[in-house]
Amino acid sequence: MKQILVVLTCFAMTFTFAYHAMYGRHGFETRSRLISRSEGLEFEIRGLEAVRARLARDVALLAPEIPDADLVEGVARDVLGFVRPDEHVFAVDEPVL
């Protein structure tokens, strides 16, 4: 009877450790989820680095020494909504669907 109790206890402990090794807080399932999440975050980081590089280039072009005329005009048109005095602007209402 004692041997059966020892075997059942060992089996229960082995099962507990195996379960936590697979599905526990630091188990293989959590590791695979973290790896897939890190791959997604690495993709997002690459996108943000590209945006940062583009913004750094734009800031360098807007340096106070000699700003790039095309970039200044683009910012004035897109961001500020300015146009040249000799240009005509037509406002078109969007159709309501």
JOJOMO-V108297 format. One line per field, one symbol per residue. psi: psi as a letter, one per 20 degrees, with the letter a starting at -180 (. if undefined). burial: # if it has 9 or more other ideal C-beta (glycine too) atoms within 8 Angstrom, else .. Layout:
# JOJOMO-V108297
psi->???
burial->???
This chain:
# JOJOMO-V108297
psi->hhhgggghgggghggghgghhgjahkahghghghghhhgghhghggghhggggghhggghhjqifnqphggghgghgggikqrqhjqppppppqqp.
burial->..................##.#.#..#..##..........................#..##....#...##..###....................
